[in-house]
Amino acid sequence: MQLFRSPKYLNTDELVPLANYHDIDVMTDVEFTQRDSSERAKGAGGKISVPIPGSPSLEANASKGSSTEVTQSRKISDHPSGALNRLIDTLEERRSLETNASLGRKRQLVELEREWEISPATDVANIFSAMIRGLGENPAMFDGPSVPNEFIGSFLNQDKPTGPVVLDSKATSDHPRAIALLNPAHLVKGYTVDDLEGEVAVFGQVESFKGEDQTYSLDKFFLSGVNRAARRAFQIEELLENAHKIMGRTVSMDEVVLTGPLLVVKAIAVY
């Protein structure tokens, strides 16, 4: 039985090319044409109502024996939620979707229905993003060794995360630990980051799988959008120290550099 999935998070930038690759048209305009044709008595006048929701009634006059035709067209676009459901159903039918992913394979498409929670790394990412943005807007603000009060004030007044979001699913006897990487800009209207927690499904693509004792660093993800030269100029330890001053708690490297076994998924949808 197929169930409709209602996404709380949907990255259409990733969904559209992936769906099109699997021969599912997404966001394609479809043109519908409606005609109303009738014969009218000489000198008769009346209203022609085009049976399209929202269309106007048109006044028309015609001579005897003539026909009057009104043509109106409109375009609609495929809804991304519908495309997401058709894509996942198609992948399941073709057995191209892994639901266990106990052994990760790079670029593998997965659907992981588990208990997820917002990782503390999300708070660190939000601070990093705000600091980088503040540094770009006003470099002089960060000349001193301490975090300026005006920056702390502006950060605390933010009503929603602006940096990357990390969802964490702890390891169990059935599956390894997994994290999902998300951009809050792709939250579906009406949902917040808090709505992503709990027993939800994450659909996405495996970015990396780290085995026992291997590590995965989130620093590039945290500093996404910052060029390589600028990233090298930042010392993660120094950034963490500044994050500690803002968050009021110790932030360890374990929240930035994660140890395997670990499955890293770039999320396309959460539902």
WOJOSUL-V116039 format. One record per backbone hydrogen bond with DSSP energy under -1.0 kcal/mol. NH is the residue of the N-H (numbers start at 1). CO is the residue of the C=O. Records with the same first field share a line. If there is no record, write none. Layout:
BEGIN
NH=CO, CO
END
This chain:
BEGIN
8=270
9=270
10=186
11=268
12=10
15=11
16=12
18=14
19=15
20=16
21=17
22=18
23=20
24=19
30=76
32=74
34=72
36=70
38=68
40=66
44=41
46=60
48=58
52=50
55=52
58=48
60=46
62=44
66=63
68=38
70=36
72=34
74=32
76=30
83=79
84=80
85=81
86=82
87=83
88=84
89=85
90=86
91=87
92=88
93=89
94=90
96=91
98=109
107=206
108=105
110=204
111=98
112=202
114=200
116=198
117=168
119=166
122=119
124=120
125=121
126=122
127=123
128=124
129=125
130=126
131=127
132=128
133=129
134=130
135=131
136=132
137=133
138=134
141=138
142=139
143=140
152=148
153=149
154=150
155=151
156=152
157=153
158=155
165=182
167=180
168=117
169=178
172=175
178=169
179=263
180=167
181=265
182=165
186=183
187=184
188=8
191=188
195=192
196=193
197=194
198=116
200=114, 198
202=112
203=269
204=110
205=266
206=108
207=264
208=264
210=262
214=211
216=258
218=256
222=218
223=219
224=221
226=223
231=227
232=228
234=231
239=235
240=236
241=237
242=238
243=239
244=240
245=241
246=242
247=243
248=244
255=252
256=253
257=253
258=216
260=214
262=210
263=177
264=208
265=179
266=205
267=181
268=203
269=203
270=9
271=201
END
